[in-house]
Amino acid sequence: MSGRPGILRLPVLAAVLALLLLPLAAPAAVADGPVVKLSESQAGTGGSVTVSGSGWRPHTLLMMLICGRSTPSRGVIGGTNSCANGDGRAVTTGADGSFARKLPVAEPPVPCPCVVHVATVTGAQAAADAVFQVAGHPVAPLPAETSGGRLSILSDTRLTGSGSLLTWFGAPPSRTLVFTVGNSGSAAIKDPVFRVGTAHGVFAPQWDEQQWRGTLAPGGKAQIKLPVELSAAAHGDYTVSLRYDGRTLAEQPWGVGRPWGVTLFWILLCLVVPAAVFRAGMAVVDRVRPRRPGGVRHRRLARPALRLPRSRTSGPPPDPTPTLPWFTPDSAPGGPAGRLSAPHDDSPTSPTTPTTKGPT
């Protein structure tokens, strides 16, 4: 009889431990990832459904879409091309990582099975799906999986490369996306096709399909390098996304500097063109300006003359014989006389005046 109290204490201790560990189990469920719930599992076009979620990052912008050809286990096959993008809604999570908003029901461009797909717009990639049936929309079986292989990222992605002088003048910036993937499936993957997308700010990414040549055996891994290129004169904050088989494998931010060479070109153009127009205008004004009486166009201020201009008045040419100040014109050396004359009386004699003669 003494052993019965010890046996009875065991269930009591187990119940106490279960109650103590119950609060610790709730955070573990939240840590599994974001969760999406719907107010209704089926609705027709024109109606709406309330989408609520929990476990998301606080103050995060999310996008809600109704997508066809999708299941929570396989994700959205075909990416956002399988979704009703025009009727999507954006929502921001609260401080506790939860949200609730109505989503209008619209038919996706592909048949159901359908889901309500919720994914982050900025920051680290996170997504969650909830099964939803669009009433009256056709239903078709999902395409069979082409391979039993499954790719997963084994290392952080990085962008290698740098710009050049041409990029400084507006050439398209380019980098190489480098990452390591592993095949966690049961079959080999041959020549996988990746989708590389570039998004500027909150805008939707522009996707480009690129094929990697090679075979990845089950359990194997390989380093893959894919080129990434933006449009000409692109600058700002960009995000490079990598998708495979409808799943987003990685995202990498990319800060692109401004092409200052283009700015310098426009500044020089704004200075050179007005100067050329001014010079052309001054040349036209100079040609149409009337002449002055002297017959000279004064295009600019006259410089001081080094010698006096010759007189244009009519008359005999000046005497080239130099005149010294102490010689008269008649006695200058080399003058018309050519020699010295004896002194004589310069007083004039009149032919009518008689000459007085002295006594002889």
C-alpha positions as CSV (number, residue, x, y, z in Angstrom):
1,M,0.0,0.0,0.0
2,S,3.0,2.3,0.5
3,G,3.8,2.4,-3.2
4,R,0.4,3.7,-4.4
5,P,1.0,7.4,-3.4
6,G,4.2,7.5,-5.5
7,I,2.3,6.0,-8.5
8,L,-0.5,8.6,-8.2
9,R,2.0,11.5,-8.1
10,L,3.4,10.7,-11.6
11,P,0.2,11.8,-13.6
12,V,0.0,14.9,-11.5
13,L,3.7,15.8,-12.3
14,A,3.1,15.2,-16.0
15,A,0.1,17.4,-16.1
16,V,2.0,20.2,-14.3
17,L,4.9,20.0,-16.8
18,A,2.5,20.0,-19.7
19,L,1.0,23.3,-18.4
20,L,4.4,24.8,-17.9
21,L,5.6,23.9,-21.4
22,L,2.4,25.0,-23.1
23,P,3.3,28.7,-23.4
24,L,6.7,27.8,-24.9
25,A,5.0,25.8,-27.7
26,A,3.1,28.8,-29.1
27,P,6.2,30.8,-30.2
28,A,7.5,27.7,-31.8
29,A,4.4,27.5,-34.1
30,V,4.9,31.2,-35.0
31,A,8.6,30.6,-35.7
32,D,7.7,28.1,-38.4
33,G,6.9,30.9,-40.8
34,P,4.2,33.3,-41.9
35,V,0.6,32.1,-41.9
36,V,-2.3,33.2,-44.1
37,K,-6.0,32.6,-43.3
38,L,-9.2,33.3,-45.4
39,S,-12.6,34.3,-44.2
40,E,-14.2,32.1,-47.0
41,S,-12.7,29.2,-49.0
42,Q,-14.9,29.9,-52.1
43,A,-16.3,33.0,-53.7
44,G,-17.4,34.2,-57.1
45,T,-16.1,37.0,-59.3
46,G,-17.2,40.4,-58.0
47,G,-17.2,39.3,-54.4
48,S,-14.5,39.7,-51.8
49,V,-12.6,37.7,-49.2
50,T,-10.9,38.9,-46.1
51,V,-7.3,37.8,-45.9
52,S,-5.6,37.8,-42.5
53,G,-2.1,36.7,-41.6
54,S,0.3,36.4,-38.7
55,G,4.0,35.6,-38.2
56,W,5.2,38.2,-40.7
57,R,7.9,40.7,-40.1
58,P,6.6,43.9,-38.5
59,H,5.9,46.9,-40.7
60,T,6.5,45.0,-43.9
61,L,4.8,45.7,-47.3
62,L,2.9,42.7,-48.7
63,M,1.2,41.9,-51.9
64,M,-1.9,39.7,-52.1
65,L,-2.9,38.0,-55.3
66,I,-5.3,35.3,-56.5
67,C,-3.3,32.8,-58.5
68,G,-4.2,29.8,-60.6
69,R,-2.4,26.6,-61.3
70,S,-1.1,26.7,-57.7
71,T,-1.1,24.7,-54.5
72,P,0.6,25.5,-51.1
73,S,2.8,22.5,-51.6
74,R,4.1,23.3,-55.1
75,G,3.7,27.0,-55.0
76,V,2.7,29.2,-57.9
77,I,3.6,27.4,-61.1
78,G,4.6,30.0,-63.7
79,G,5.2,32.8,-61.2
80,T,3.0,35.9,-61.2
81,N,2.0,35.2,-64.8
82,S,-0.5,32.8,-63.3
83,C,-2.0,35.5,-61.1
84,A,-4.7,38.2,-61.4
85,N,-2.2,41.0,-61.1
86,G,-4.6,43.8,-61.9
87,D,-6.8,43.0,-58.9
88,G,-4.1,42.5,-56.3
89,R,-4.0,44.5,-53.1
90,A,-1.1,45.8,-50.9
91,V,-1.1,45.7,-47.2
92,T,1.4,46.6,-44.4
93,T,1.8,44.4,-41.4
94,G,1.5,45.9,-37.9
95,A,4.0,46.0,-35.1
96,D,3.1,42.4,-34.1
97,G,3.5,41.1,-37.7
98,S,-0.2,40.6,-38.4
99,F,-2.6,42.1,-40.9
100,A,-6.2,41.8,-42.2
101,R,-7.6,43.2,-45.5
102,K,-10.3,42.5,-48.0
103,L,-9.3,41.2,-51.4
104,P,-11.6,41.4,-54.4
105,V,-12.2,38.1,-56.2
106,A,-11.0,37.9,-59.8
107,E,-10.4,35.1,-62.2
108,P,-6.7,34.3,-62.8
109,P,-5.5,33.8,-66.4
110,V,-5.0,30.1,-65.9
111,P,-7.3,27.4,-64.6
112,C,-7.6,26.4,-60.9
113,P,-6.6,24.9,-58.4
114,C,-6.2,28.4,-57.0
115,V,-4.6,30.0,-54.0
116,V,-4.4,33.4,-52.4
117,H,-0.7,34.2,-52.6
118,V,0.8,36.6,-50.2
119,A,4.5,37.7,-50.6
120,T,6.8,40.4,-49.3
121,V,7.5,43.3,-51.7
122,T,10.8,44.6,-50.1
123,G,13.4,43.1,-47.8
124,A,14.0,39.3,-47.3
125,Q,11.7,37.1,-49.4
126,A,8.8,35.4,-47.6
127,A,5.6,34.0,-49.0
128,A,2.6,32.0,-47.9
129,D,-0.4,30.5,-49.8
130,A,-4.0,29.6,-48.7
131,V,-6.3,27.3,-50.8
132,F,-9.1,29.2,-52.5
133,Q,-11.7,28.3,-55.1
134,V,-13.0,30.9,-57.6
135,A,-16.6,29.9,-58.3
136,G,-17.3,29.3,-62.0
137,H,-13.6,29.3,-63.0
138,P,-12.4,26.2,-64.8
139,V,-10.3,23.6,-63.1
140,A,-7.5,21.6,-64.7
141,P,-4.9,19.2,-63.2
142,L,-1.5,20.5,-62.4
143,P,1.3,19.7,-64.9
144,A,3.4,16.8,-63.9
145,E,6.8,17.5,-62.4
146,T,9.5,17.0,-65.0
147,S,12.1,15.8,-62.6
148,G,12.5,14.5,-59.2
149,G,15.4,16.8,-58.5
150,R,15.1,19.9,-56.3
151,L,17.5,22.8,-56.3
152,S,18.3,24.7,-53.1
153,I,20.7,27.6,-52.4
154,L,23.8,26.4,-50.4
155,S,25.6,29.8,-50.1
156,D,24.9,33.5,-50.1
157,T,24.5,35.1,-53.5
158,R,26.8,37.9,-54.5
159,L,27.3,40.3,-57.5
160,T,30.8,40.4,-58.9
161,G,32.3,42.9,-61.4
162,S,32.6,46.6,-61.6
163,G,31.7,49.5,-63.8
164,S,33.8,51.1,-66.5
165,L,34.3,54.5,-68.1
166,L,31.5,53.8,-70.5
167,T,29.2,53.1,-67.6
168,W,30.1,56.5,-66.2
169,F,28.8,58.0,-69.4
170,G,25.5,56.1,-69.4
171,A,26.4,52.6,-70.7
172,P,24.2,49.7,-69.3
173,P,25.6,48.6,-65.9
174,S,26.3,44.8,-65.8
175,R,27.3,42.3,-63.1
176,T,27.6,38.6,-62.6
177,L,25.3,36.8,-60.1
178,V,27.4,34.1,-58.4
179,F,25.8,31.4,-56.2
180,T,26.1,27.8,-55.2
181,V,23.2,25.4,-55.5
182,G,22.7,21.8,-54.5
183,N,20.4,19.0,-55.7
184,S,18.4,17.7,-52.7
185,G,16.1,15.5,-54.9
186,S,16.2,12.0,-56.0
187,A,16.9,12.6,-59.7
188,A,19.5,14.4,-61.7
189,I,18.8,17.9,-63.0
190,K,20.1,18.7,-66.5
191,D,20.5,22.2,-68.0
192,P,18.3,24.0,-65.5
193,V,16.6,27.2,-66.6
194,F,16.7,30.1,-64.1
195,R,14.8,33.3,-64.1
196,V,16.7,36.4,-63.2
197,G,14.7,39.5,-62.4
198,T,15.7,43.1,-61.7
199,A,13.4,45.4,-59.8
200,H,13.9,49.2,-59.1
201,G,12.4,50.2,-55.8
202,V,8.9,48.9,-55.2
203,F,8.3,48.2,-58.9
204,A,7.7,44.7,-60.2
205,P,10.8,42.9,-61.4
206,Q,11.6,42.4,-65.1
207,W,12.4,38.7,-65.7
208,D,15.0,37.2,-68.0
209,E,15.4,33.4,-68.6
210,Q,18.9,32.1,-68.6
211,Q,20.0,28.5,-68.9
212,W,22.9,26.9,-67.1
213,R,24.6,24.2,-69.1
214,G,25.4,21.2,-67.0
215,T,24.0,18.2,-65.1
216,L,23.6,18.2,-61.3
217,A,23.5,14.8,-59.8
218,P,21.4,13.9,-56.7
219,G,23.3,15.2,-53.7
220,G,25.7,17.2,-55.8
221,K,26.4,20.9,-55.9
222,A,27.8,23.4,-58.3
223,Q,28.7,27.1,-58.5
224,I,26.6,29.0,-61.1
225,K,27.4,32.4,-62.7
226,L,24.6,34.3,-64.5
227,P,25.1,37.7,-66.2
228,V,22.8,40.5,-65.0
229,E,22.4,43.8,-67.0
230,L,20.3,46.9,-66.5
231,S,19.1,49.4,-69.0
232,A,21.2,52.4,-70.2
233,A,21.7,55.2,-67.7
234,A,20.2,53.2,-64.9
235,H,20.9,54.3,-61.3
236,G,19.5,53.9,-57.8
237,D,18.6,50.9,-55.6
238,Y,17.9,47.7,-57.5
239,T,17.0,44.2,-56.3
240,V,18.2,41.1,-58.2
241,S,15.9,38.0,-57.8
242,L,16.6,34.4,-58.7
243,R,13.7,32.0,-59.4
244,Y,13.6,28.3,-60.4
245,D,10.6,26.1,-61.0
246,G,8.2,28.8,-59.7
247,R,10.2,29.4,-56.4
248,T,12.3,32.3,-55.4
249,L,15.7,31.0,-54.4
250,A,17.5,34.2,-53.5
251,E,17.5,38.0,-53.7
252,Q,20.4,40.3,-53.8
253,P,20.4,44.2,-53.4
254,W,22.4,46.2,-56.0
255,G,23.2,49.9,-55.6
256,V,23.9,51.5,-58.9
257,G,25.8,54.9,-59.0
258,R,24.6,57.8,-61.0
259,P,26.3,58.2,-64.5
260,W,27.9,61.6,-63.8
261,G,29.5,61.7,-67.2
262,V,26.0,62.3,-68.7
263,T,25.4,65.2,-66.3
264,L,28.8,66.7,-67.2
265,F,27.9,66.4,-70.9
266,W,24.6,68.3,-70.5
267,I,26.3,71.0,-68.4
268,L,29.0,71.5,-71.2
269,L,26.2,71.5,-73.8
270,C,24.3,74.2,-72.0
271,L,27.5,76.4,-72.0
272,V,28.8,75.7,-75.5
273,V,25.5,76.1,-77.4
274,P,24.6,79.5,-76.1
275,A,28.2,80.7,-76.7
276,A,28.1,79.5,-80.3
277,V,24.7,81.1,-80.9
278,F,26.0,84.4,-79.4
279,R,29.0,84.4,-81.7
280,A,26.9,83.6,-84.8
281,G,24.4,86.3,-83.9
282,M,27.2,88.9,-83.5
283,A,28.6,87.9,-86.9
284,V,25.2,88.4,-88.5
285,V,24.8,91.8,-86.8
286,D,28.3,92.8,-88.0
287,R,27.4,92.0,-91.6
288,V,24.1,93.9,-91.6
289,R,25.4,96.9,-89.7
290,P,25.7,100.0,-92.1
291,R,29.1,101.3,-93.0
292,R,30.4,104.6,-91.6
293,P,31.3,107.5,-94.0
294,G,34.9,106.5,-93.8
295,G,34.1,103.2,-95.3
296,V,35.3,101.1,-92.4
297,R,33.2,98.8,-90.3
298,H,34.1,99.2,-86.6
299,R,33.7,95.6,-85.4
300,R,35.4,96.5,-82.2
301,L,37.1,99.3,-80.4
302,A,40.0,100.7,-82.5
303,R,43.5,100.3,-81.1
304,P,45.7,103.3,-80.7
305,A,47.4,104.2,-84.0
306,L,51.1,103.8,-84.3
307,R,51.3,106.4,-87.0
308,L,49.2,109.2,-88.2
309,P,47.0,108.4,-91.2
310,R,47.7,110.0,-94.4
311,S,45.5,112.9,-95.4
312,R,42.9,112.1,-98.1
313,T,42.6,115.8,-99.2
314,S,43.5,116.7,-102.8
315,G,46.6,118.7,-103.4
316,P,50.2,118.4,-104.5
317,P,52.3,115.8,-102.8
318,P,54.5,117.0,-100.0
319,D,58.1,117.9,-100.7
320,P,60.2,114.9,-99.9
321,T,63.2,117.2,-99.2
322,P,63.9,117.3,-95.5
323,T,63.9,120.8,-94.0
324,L,66.1,121.6,-91.1
325,P,65.1,124.2,-88.7
326,W,68.2,126.4,-89.2
327,F,68.0,126.4,-93.0
328,T,65.5,128.2,-95.2
329,P,63.9,126.2,-98.0
330,D,66.2,127.9,-100.5
331,S,69.4,127.1,-98.8
332,A,68.8,123.7,-97.6
333,P,71.4,121.2,-98.7
334,G,70.4,119.3,-101.8
335,G,67.7,122.0,-102.5
336,P,66.7,123.2,-105.9
337,A,69.6,125.7,-106.0
338,G,72.1,123.0,-105.4
339,R,74.9,125.4,-104.3
340,L,75.4,128.5,-102.1
341,S,74.9,131.9,-103.7
342,A,76.6,135.2,-103.0
343,P,74.9,137.8,-100.9
344,H,72.6,140.1,-102.9
345,D,70.0,142.6,-102.3
346,D,66.6,141.0,-102.1
347,S,64.7,144.3,-102.4
348,P,62.6,144.3,-105.5
349,T,63.4,146.7,-108.4
350,S,60.6,148.1,-110.3
351,P,61.2,148.7,-114.0
352,T,59.4,152.1,-113.7
353,T,61.6,153.4,-111.0
354,P,64.6,155.2,-112.4
355,T,67.9,154.3,-111.1
356,T,69.9,157.2,-109.7
357,K,73.3,157.3,-111.0
358,G,76.2,159.0,-109.2
359,P,78.7,161.2,-110.8
360,T,80.8,159.6,-113.2
